[in-house]
Amino acid sequence: MDQRCVFLFTGLVETIGTIIAVIPRGDVWQLDIRAEKIASGLHLGDSVSISGACNTVVDFNSDSFSVEMMEETRSRTKLGSLKNGSHVNLERAMRLDSRLDGHMVAGHVDGVAEVINVEFQPNTRKYVFSAPPDILSGIVPKGSVTIDGVSLTVIGADDKSFSVGVIPSTLADTTINELKKRDKVNIETDMVGKYILKFLETRFSGEDNPGGVKNSLTWDKLAEYGWS
């Protein structure tokens, strides 16, 4: 994720872009992306979510634009595996005068999850993902999660996996439609949830709790108490 990205996204994808070049330039990698729908409206320095990872525009023309990735972004996200022809979800940073649909998304990917099952229904799909404990700790049923830049609602979650349902319009307008078993996806857990979890960890970790009272709150308990 670009260190300059301080804007918010909504997780509502504007368009699907196509990678047309992946160019190593010293300690950064340049991605050239064809995106006719948004390219002409970009400016140098604009922030764009690329499958959930915030990057900064360094060049653009009428039908494509370029960003530069640090090695941290390549290693922490699935962007490091992109190649010519790969499809990516694109969203420009939210305008301050816009309605906030979706949910608040920072474009800072927490890690990568893997598709372990896909259930096909006549018009919808249910995806099940395995993920590391640090990601699963921030996911609760009925809460929000960003998958490859797409804002989705969690159906279920346990200590090994979580699931989401996808409606027809999302399948038609995003790369979620392309996912199959063993595919990797970028995950960003709920921003508000992160602050709550950090507060709880700090409040009861001993830093502000000399007596060492153990924190008995968990995400499951928070969900039970009505927080989601």
QUITAPE-V491238 format. One line per field, one symbol per residue. phi: phi as a letter, one per 30 degrees, with the letter a starting at -180 (. if undefined). A space follows every 50 residues. Layout:
phi=???
This chain:
phi=.ddddbccbcicddaccbdcabbdbicbbcccbdaedcedcdbejdcbdc hjcdbcdcaabdbabbbccddedddcbdddcdbejdcbdbbdedddccdc chadbdicddlccbdcabcccebbbcccbcadeddddcbbeidcbcchic dbcddbabdbabbbcbdeddddcbdeeddbeidcbdbbdddddddddddd dddcdjdcbedidddcdbdddedddjda
